Amino acid sequence: MTSRRSFLKSASVFSAGAFLSPSLLAAPKTNIGLQLYTVRDAMQKDPAGTLAKVAKLGYTTVEGATYTGSQKFYGMDPAAFARLLRRTGLMMPSSHYRLGEEQDKGSPVQGTMLHGWDKAVDDAAQAGVKYMVCAYLSEAERGGLDHYKYIADQLNKAGERSKKAGIQLCYHNHDFEFAAQNGQLPYDLLLSSTDQALVKMELDLYWATKAGHDPVTLFQKHPGRFPLWHVKDMDNTPKHNFTEVGSGVIDFKRIFAQSSKAGLKYFFVEQDQTPGSPFDSIQKSITHIKRTLV
């Protein structure tokens, strides 16, 4: 199984669906999406077959995870990948990207916010992407609060460019953004230092919860700022491992009840690691979601 760190270094980036409360003008409530990082190994071997299996399980939207590096979507140009999605009955409203401070063998990585962003935006638009998401900051890209201010500036610039193509930029969190530095959370700094019209958030419910922060409190403090969510559960063990939605301790009913306050448009099931076949895990997750959340 490919680790997230090695996946980032080799294929590119990692890491879809839609939930609609009555007050939200979003995709239909029946749409449930999958972040394709969950089935990354299968996507590398057989994208068409994998997407067909994802659709058969009941997912209707996906979130991309491999544009950076190849500057293609799973080895395909934007138009070809869009055709494949249509054939399988899927949509890809969102895709993940990188900041781009890291280098590959001494050279800048293209298709990132700092290198080749114009092409990335154009390709995203051609593929039908509506949200481009900064997926992850490597340890080298994090730094102190001053560097997070620099990152906020780059997010604003990238968001301004994507907005011209009708695409919303978002930032996806892990837990390190919630580690205080000099009494301030980098996540709070990113929220306050970015233009809320240019940069919104894809809240990873697992990582925020693991870091000790309540998603509902974030929604109340920053209403409308969270159009995208990652829905993954946390098991009841000392290690707080990933688990299938509904098999852990996160109170998704309480969180989903605040979808309108959050500004939710799409949510994406993601499970970074699975105990067996990822297809078994995503089937368990979607079964629970259909039964209890939508």
C-alpha positions in Angstrom: 0.0 0.0 0.0 1.4 3.4 -1.0 2.0 5.7 2.0 0.8 9.3 1.8 4.3 10.6 2.0 5.6 8.3 -0.8 2.5 9.0 -2.9 3.2 12.7 -2.7 6.8 12.2 -3.8 6.0 9.8 -6.7 2.6 10.3 -8.3 2.0 13.8 -7.1 -0.7 14.9 -4.7 -3.2 13.2 -2.6 -5.3 14.0 -0.3 -16.1 13.9 -3.5 -19.4 14.1 -3.1 -22.3 16.4 -2.4 -24.6 17.0 0.6 -27.4 19.4 0.3 -29.5 20.8 3.1 -32.7 22.5 2.0 -31.2 25.9 2.2 -28.1 25.1 0.1 -27.9 25.6 -3.7 -25.6 22.6 -4.2 -25.6 19.3 -5.9 -28.4 16.8 -5.1 -28.6 15.4 -1.6 -28.2 11.9 -3.0 -24.7 12.7 -4.2 -22.0 11.1 -2.1 -18.4 11.5 -3.1 -15.0 9.8 -2.7 -11.5 11.2 -2.4 -9.6 9.0 -4.9 -6.5 8.9 -2.6 -8.5 6.2 -0.8 -8.2 3.9 -3.9 -4.9 5.3 -5.1 -3.2 2.0 -5.9 -6.2 0.8 -7.9 -6.3 4.1 -9.8 -2.7 3.9 -10.7 -3.2 0.4 -12.2 -6.7 0.7 -13.8 -8.4 4.1 -13.6 -11.3 3.2 -15.8 -12.1 -0.1 -13.9 -11.6 1.6 -10.5 -14.0 4.5 -11.3 -16.6 2.0 -12.6 -16.3 0.1 -9.2 -16.6 3.4 -7.3 -19.7 4.3 -9.2 -21.3 0.9 -8.8 -21.0 1.3 -5.0 -23.2 4.4 -5.2 -20.7 7.2 -5.3 -21.6 9.9 -7.8 -18.7 12.4 -7.4 -15.0 12.0 -6.9 -12.1 14.3 -5.8 -8.9 14.1 -7.8 -5.5 13.4 -6.2 -2.8 13.2 -8.8 -2.5 16.2 -11.0 0.8 17.6 -9.6 3.9 16.2 -11.2 2.4 14.5 -14.3 0.2 17.6 -15.1 -2.4 15.0 -16.1 -5.3 13.4 -14.4 -4.3 9.8 -13.8 -2.2 9.7 -16.9 -4.9 11.4 -19.1 -5.3 14.9 -20.4 -8.2 16.9 -19.0 -10.6 16.2 -21.9 -9.9 12.5 -21.9 -10.4 12.2 -18.1 -13.6 14.2 -18.3 -14.9 11.8 -21.0 -14.0 8.8 -18.8 -15.9 10.4 -15.9 -19.0 10.9 -18.1 -18.9 7.3 -19.2 -18.9 6.1 -15.6 -21.6 8.6 -14.6 -19.3 10.4 -12.2 -18.4 14.1 -11.7 -15.2 15.5 -10.4 -16.1 18.9 -8.8 -12.8 19.1 -6.8 -9.2 18.2 -7.2 -6.1 18.4 -5.0 -2.9 20.4 -5.7 0.3 21.3 -3.9 2.0 24.5 -2.9 5.1 23.7 -4.8 8.0 24.8 -2.5 9.4 21.3 -2.5 11.6 20.3 -5.5 11.9 17.0 -7.4 15.5 16.1 -8.1 16.5 19.8 -7.8 13.8 21.1 -10.1 10.5 22.8 -9.3 7.4 20.7 -9.5 5.0 22.0 -12.1 1.3 22.1 -11.8 1.6 23.6 -8.3 0.5 27.0 -6.9 4.0 28.3 -7.3 5.0 26.7 -10.6 2.8 26.3 -13.6 -0.4 27.4 -11.9 -1.9 29.0 -15.0 -1.8 25.6 -16.8 -3.2 23.8 -13.7 -6.1 26.2 -13.6 -6.8 25.9 -17.3 -6.6 22.1 -17.1 -8.9 22.0 -14.1 -11.5 24.1 -15.9 -11.4 21.8 -18.9 -11.9 18.8 -16.7 -14.9 20.4 -15.1 -13.3 21.1 -11.7 -15.0 23.8 -9.6 -12.7 23.6 -6.5 -8.9 23.5 -6.6 -7.6 22.5 -3.1 -4.2 23.0 -1.6 -3.9 19.5 -0.3 -0.9 19.4 2.1 2.1 21.3 3.3 5.2 19.2 3.7 7.3 19.6 6.9 9.7 21.8 4.9 6.8 24.0 3.7 5.3 24.7 7.1 7.8 26.7 9.1 6.8 29.4 11.6 4.0 31.9 11.7 5.8 34.3 9.3 6.0 31.5 6.7 2.3 30.8 7.2 1.7 34.4 6.4 3.7 33.9 3.2 1.6 30.8 2.4 -1.6 32.9 3.0 -0.3 35.4 0.5 0.3 32.7 -2.1 -3.2 31.2 -1.4 -4.7 34.6 -2.1 -2.7 35.0 -5.4 -3.6 31.4 -6.5 -7.2 32.0 -5.6 -7.3 35.2 -7.6 -6.1 33.3 -10.7 -8.5 30.4 -10.2 -11.4 32.8 -9.7 -10.9 34.2 -13.2 -11.7 30.7 -14.5 -14.7 30.4 -12.3 -13.0 28.1 -9.8 -12.9 28.4 -6.0 -9.6 27.8 -4.2 -9.7 25.9 -0.9 -7.2 24.8 1.7 -7.3 21.3 3.2 -6.0 20.8 6.7 -4.3 18.1 8.7 -3.6 18.3 12.4 -0.3 20.3 12.3 -2.1 23.5 11.5 -3.7 23.3 15.0 -0.4 23.1 16.9 0.0 26.5 18.6 3.0 28.7 17.8 3.6 31.6 20.2 0.0 31.3 21.3 -1.5 31.3 17.8 -2.8 28.5 15.7 -1.5 28.5 12.1 -5.0 27.5 11.0 -6.5 30.6 12.5 -3.7 32.7 10.8 -4.6 31.1 7.4 -8.3 31.9 8.0 -7.7 35.5 9.0 -4.9 36.3 6.5 -6.7 35.0 3.4 -9.5 36.7 1.5 -12.6 34.8 2.4 -13.9 35.3 -1.2 -10.7 33.9 -2.7 -9.8 31.2 -0.3 -12.2 28.8 1.5 -11.6 25.7 3.4 -11.9 22.0 2.9 -12.3 20.9 6.5 -11.0 17.4 7.2 -13.3 16.4 10.0 -10.9 13.6 11.2 -7.8 15.7 11.5 -9.6 18.7 13.1 -11.2 16.3 15.7 -7.9 14.5 16.3 -6.2 17.8 17.0 -8.9 18.6 19.6 -11.0 21.1 17.7 -14.7 20.9 17.2 -15.8 21.3 13.6 -19.1 22.9 14.7 -17.3 25.6 16.6 -15.2 26.4 13.5 -18.4 26.7 11.5 -19.9 29.0 14.0 -16.8 31.2 14.1 -16.4 31.3 10.3 -19.9 30.7 8.7 -19.9 29.9 5.0 -16.1 29.3 4.9 -16.3 25.5 4.6 -17.8 24.4 1.3 -15.9 21.1 1.2 -15.4 18.5 3.9 -13.5 15.3 4.2 -15.6 12.7 6.0 -13.5 10.0 7.7 -13.9 8.5 11.1 -11.5 8.0 14.0 -11.4 4.7 16.0 -11.7 4.5 19.8 -8.1 3.4 20.4 -5.1 5.3 21.9 -3.7 5.8 18.4 -7.0 7.3 17.0 -6.5 5.4 13.7 -8.6 6.0 10.6 -11.7 3.9 10.3 -14.8 3.5 8.2 -17.5 6.2 8.6 -19.9 5.1 11.4 -17.3 2.8 13.0 -15.6 5.4 15.1 -16.2 8.1 17.6 -17.0 11.2 15.5 -20.5 12.4 15.8 -21.3 13.0 12.2 -25.0 13.6 12.8 -24.2 16.6 14.9 -21.7 17.9 12.4 -24.0 17.4 9.3 -26.8 19.3 11.2 -24.6 22.4 10.8 -24.0 22.0 7.0 -25.9 25.2 6.2 -23.9 27.2 8.7 -20.6 25.8 7.3 -21.7 26.6 3.7 -21.2 22.9 2.7 -21.5 22.1 -1.0 -19.6 18.8 -1.4 -18.3 16.2 1.0 -15.7 13.5 0.3 -15.3 10.2 2.0 -11.6 9.5 2.6 -9.8 6.8 4.4 -6.1 7.1 4.2 -5.4 3.6 5.3 -7.8 0.6 5.4 -7.4 -2.8 7.2 -8.2 -4.7 4.0 -9.5 -3.8 0.5 -10.3 -0.1 0.3 -13.4 -1.1 -1.7 -14.7 -3.0 1.3 -14.1 0.1 3.5 -15.7 2.6 1.2 -18.7 0.3 0.9 -19.1 0.3 4.6 -18.8 4.1 4.7 -21.4 4.8 2.0 -23.8 2.3 3.6 -23.6 4.1 6.9 -23.9 7.5 5.2 -27.0 6.6 3.2 -28.6 5.0 6.3 -28.0 7.9 8.7 -26.7 11.1 7.2 -28.4 11.8 3.8 
